[in-house]
């Protein structure tokens, strides 16, 4: 029966209260990240938040078509009046005044339209009063139109959209007005506005339709312009820190509490070390580069079991290992070899040999482990291995002896005699059996308990070690060995690094993944 091992859980089991707290803080961090993302995107997307409408344009050659004919409104509520304060945005005075004068013109026109029908039913006294009022309104209308023509020319010449980095919006306004008046985007923008804001043009082309064009095509673009003052720090006014401060305070208290808890729970961990334990939470406390908070948010969601990043972590770690494995291996390997070479050049190899002779060996159990290991291996080899390989070993020895006899000149002279071929096989069989038997008997004798043999063997090992160490300490031998060892290490270093550079780390990782699948 095959037993499949159960996979370990992604994280260690935690108490429900702890998990609930982690999830609450992770969700709070996510909310803060949403606020940060909204704040960072507010300026680029302000037109959308202001109008909540979507329009699509297609341009072919110098002509431009709009789809659909009327902008589609998505957001039912305009949030810019509330959030403009956060970014320090104020209405631009020139465009705001322009919009207001158009509203004054519309109010004036509404009064004229409301008074004109009453002339038909009015008496003589009322007619004079109404006529006087209509003359006044017409005069006011002409004054407003003249002012709008002047303001339009100033807008074209001074570009009030430049401060808000919306010069393209002004170009869009001019192109729309050019196409509307002259049906040509290469016409004069000044003449287009001057003709549009004239009573003759508005009267000939239906006031209501022309005003509808303005409110649909021009007014939304004028409304997008704004002024953003610069503070004493040389940067644009930004009050987002006031909104972010409650989150900052909560995460600061949590960071300090976690650091204190970790330092108390783990021995030898200082409060500063505990702060580094959760280094990624520091991004919640930094007012700059707030977009980096995505890192602690993702980590917290993973720790709270709200998302599973195990697969991503596995692939990321393998990619990281693949990118640095070769460099780290080379550095570690070269450093080890350099340390060994440095030790040889400093004479530490000779000192080690000298200490080997002078140092008294400490025996903790009155047993020579080297001798006992040799005897144990010999005993295993003699009683277990040799009996099983005897037929194959004797066949090999027999073949070798037959080859030696065949090459012998004496045998070649006598092989013409009858029965010599059988004699060769008989001799080879007997000699191979005897050699194998003698070898077995000798090994059995060695592994038998013999105090005298053990004493002689210990003396042989000790004498061999002392003689070998003494001879290696000879100046000529030692210098020669040090030189050879240093050269050998250098060759290993060069050849190994070359092979390592040629080896594909990705292939090694693939082999590792295959082995893990086999194990699991």
PyMOL commands that set and color helices and strands:
alter all, ss='L'
color gray80, all
select helices_A, chain A and resi 16-42+46-51+80-83+93-119+124-158+167-182+189-196+199-204+207-223+240-265+271-277+279-285+290-303+310-345+348-358+369-407+409-414+420-447+451-472+475-502+505-519
alter helices_A, ss='H'
color red, helices_A
select strands_A, chain A and resi 53-60+63-73+89-91+226-228
alter strands_A, ss='S'
color yellow, strands_A
deselect
rebuild
show_as cartoon
